[in-house]
């Protein structure tokens, strides 16, 4: 049996297992069949849930920094941001203002205040640059909550702060950006795989609002709130250091995370394709180039998976390096083109419920199944 170096680089199986857990399980399954192979665990992400964990595993010397923030439903949430050895900080929206933290669907009231508080905590600790992972948002507030936590004042006609969430945007009359914190010296990069604009039929409310409990009528109101936010922020101009805002609501990615992409762009952060930026930061291209095989995967491989998500980017890196790439996914509902082999946990487990009940068991089985089919 020829010994091989196998890089295991899955995304998280959202809602059931982190990328790090999936990578370890796949690696254990592979080793159970091919114990002589070298397995390199390289969990990855595309800016959504699990991005912070992926960095924590891959970057030696990184340190989690606990922070207590206001969750998307208004309750206190214990979270963390990640300090990297080079002075950068990774802040993950899903961990502070994510859909999984909601007590119940709240399309109008959920907010991103906690995400902004975690960013502020990283700045207070001296972060010299920011990597802002914004997938998995619970809200459709256009990043308004995050901006207020960073010093912006969003006011109604009477000069009082509007309520957090999209609901407050209906009363928004004026924005005072004079107290908005400056970006760190090294800037801030938004990590996201979403290319939606802020408004309209392809925008934040229309595409993602229904996932957060919004009815068709709610979507129209949410979109109107985001449009009002954009108009008021544009009218506010800069704060003396930012200059004129000039962020188009049609810019790809401004609709990410319920419009948080737009709010962060107003602050001055730049957009970066999530999967590519995370992979580069983790040194994944170099690891893949030194491998003989690559395994990637995600919870559900579907028609959207080839649109810049983490497994698609990992597969592209492998193909560019001439390395065969294998797919292990919770479920596979679209033809996995370009993979040397593929296996779905639902097939191994005999159904979706069984796979979800013990995803790591079936991830180990998937690793073993792929290893058993590799020709020497």
Secondary structure by P-SEA (a helix, b strand, c coil): cbbbbbbbbbccccccccaaaaaaaaaaaaaaccccbbbbbbbbbccccaaaaaaaaccccbbbbbbbccccccccccbbbbbccccbbbbbcccccccccccccccccccaaaaaaaaaaaaaacccccccccccccccccaaaaaaaabbbbbcccccccccccccccccccccccccccccccbbbbbccccccccccccccccccccccccaaaaaaaaaaaaaaaaaaaaaccccccccccccccccccccccaaaaaaaaacccccaaaaaaaaaaaaaaaaaaccbbbbcccccccccccccaaaaaaaaaaaacbbbbbbcccccccccccccccccccccccaaaaaacaaaaaaaaaaaaaaaccc
